[in-house]
Structures are given as structure tokens and as C-alpha cells.
Amino acid sequence: MVKKLTKHGNSLALVIDRPILDLLKIDVETPLEISTDGQRLIVAPAAPSARREKFDAAQQWAHKRYGKAFKRLAE
């Protein structure tokens, strides 16, 4: 597939077709890692960092244990 860049403000954008996004399970919330091998541009879903995984696990634990208290505080 050959694509052209499109102007987006002062930058250029590459529009990725829906079938490719679906195949790679990429949506608007997916962080992407962009790299190059010197000849090609490589765009791939970013692997979650160990720090992020620990944070998410701690957040789930806190919500499970203290979710009702958080909700009462928010009201």
C-alpha cells in the first residue's frame, strides 16, 4: 500500500486505514512507539512499561478496597 502524507497545521500526518488499525488493535487511546532503521519509519503499539503496569495494579487494588469511600468523598 502506498500512502501520501497530508498537511496538518504546520506538520504532516499519515492516515492509517481502519483495517490496519483493527488488525493491530490500535485505537485513539493506544500509545505508539515510532522508530526508524535509517531507511524505514516503524510505527508500533508501545509496550506497557513495568512502572505503568505496577501503577495500574495499585490503582485497581485501591479501587477494589476503597472504591466506596472514594465515591462518598467525591459526592
C-alpha positions as CSV (number, residue, x, y, z in Angstrom):
1,M,0.0,0.0,0.0
2,V,1.4,3.4,-1.0
3,K,0.2,6.4,1.0
4,K,0.9,10.1,0.8
5,L,1.3,12.5,3.8
6,T,-1.3,15.1,4.3
7,K,-0.8,18.6,5.7
8,H,-2.0,19.0,9.3
9,G,-1.3,22.5,10.5
10,N,2.4,23.1,10.3
11,S,3.1,19.3,10.3
12,L,2.4,16.3,8.1
13,A,0.2,13.4,9.0
14,L,-0.1,9.8,7.9
15,V,-3.7,8.5,7.8
16,I,-3.8,4.8,8.7
17,D,-6.7,2.9,7.2
18,R,-9.2,1.2,9.6
19,P,-8.4,-2.4,8.6
20,I,-4.8,-1.9,9.6
21,L,-5.8,-0.3,12.9
22,D,-8.2,-3.1,13.6
23,L,-5.6,-5.8,12.7
24,L,-3.1,-4.2,15.1
25,K,-5.7,-3.4,17.8
26,I,-4.8,0.3,17.7
27,D,-7.4,3.0,18.7
28,V,-7.2,6.6,19.6
29,E,-6.0,5.7,23.1
30,T,-3.2,3.4,22.1
31,P,0.3,4.8,22.7
32,L,2.5,4.3,19.7
33,E,6.3,3.9,19.5
34,I,7.8,5.5,16.5
35,S,11.3,4.5,15.4
36,T,13.4,4.1,12.3
37,D,16.0,1.7,11.0
38,G,17.6,4.5,8.9
39,Q,15.6,3.6,5.8
40,R,12.1,3.0,7.1
41,L,9.7,4.5,9.6
42,I,8.4,1.9,12.1
43,V,5.1,2.6,13.9
44,A,4.0,0.0,16.5
45,P,1.9,-0.1,19.6
46,A,4.1,0.8,22.6
47,A,4.7,-2.0,25.1
48,P,3.5,-1.0,28.5
49,S,6.3,-0.2,30.9
50,A,6.8,-2.1,34.1
51,R,6.2,1.1,36.0
52,R,2.9,1.6,34.3
53,E,1.8,-2.0,35.0
54,K,2.6,-1.5,38.7
55,F,0.7,1.7,38.8
56,D,-2.4,0.2,37.1
57,A,-2.3,-2.8,39.5
58,A,-2.0,-0.5,42.5
59,Q,-4.9,1.6,41.2
60,Q,-7.1,-1.4,40.7
61,W,-6.3,-2.7,44.2
62,A,-7.1,0.8,45.8
63,H,-10.3,1.0,43.8
64,K,-11.3,-2.5,44.9
65,R,-10.5,-1.9,48.5
66,Y,-11.5,1.7,48.9
67,G,-13.9,2.3,46.0
68,K,-16.9,3.0,48.1
69,A,-15.0,5.5,50.3
70,F,-13.7,7.3,47.2
71,K,-17.2,7.5,45.8
72,R,-18.5,9.0,49.1
73,L,-15.7,11.5,49.2
74,A,-16.4,12.6,45.6
75,E,-20.1,13.3,46.4
